Amino acid sequence: MGRPLRILQNIYPYHLICRTNNRTFRFHQREVIRIFFKTLKETHEKYNLLIHHVVLMSNHYHIVATATEGNLHRAMQYLNSRIAVRYNKYVGRSGHLWGDRYGSCIIDTDEHYLACVRYIYRNPKRAGMVDDLEEFPDSSFHYWAFGKKIDVILVEDHLVMRWGRKKNRVSENFRILVLNEGAMFTDDQVKKGLRRMFFGSADFIQQMYNTYCCPE
């Protein structure tokens, strides 16, 4: 079976995910976590990949980002390869750090985008890593929800801009979005949707297929 089609575009945001090899390598040491965020910051600076949201789990990451050019593949190759080199050097090992290729899903900028953002931020709680999302330090949730600093450059997305630029208003709305128990989609629906090439309405998915998978 051939590799899945990698679509390069700079209009819609991506959900990006990559897991460590056999899920055995864990990002639990603070220095290793710093390596991840430092390299993500460098990726933004080198390839102008706009990072909106990021969650670093113990053996994988979730990133919601927008490419400004058709260079997502180069940005992700740089990110994963540099993390692997630095991780191996720090722990004194060699060999593959990552398992399969990174996954990328193009997201519609509607309720599906909201569902994606909410899903990745609540991931640590679902995994039993914390009881309260405020206890989990390795995501951009603290930046958007409480205005705390994070070691990566974050770029406002349409959610943040919709709420205006007043910090208190953005933080309050963001906390409501993520912590509110009510949701239009179940976690299972979001998880399955993000495994595909496109996550959005039926019309959006058809538009994406027509544009990128079977152009005239």
Secondary structure by P-SEA (a helix, b strand, c coil): ccccbbbbbcccccbbbbbccccccccccaaaaaaaaaaaaaaaaaccccccbbbbcccbbbbbbbbccccaaaaaaaaaaaaaaaaaaaaccccccccccbbbbbbcccaaaaaaaaaaaacccccccccccccccccccccccccccccbbbbbcaaaaaacccaaaaaaaaaaacccccccccaaaaaaaaaccccccaaaaaaaaacccccc
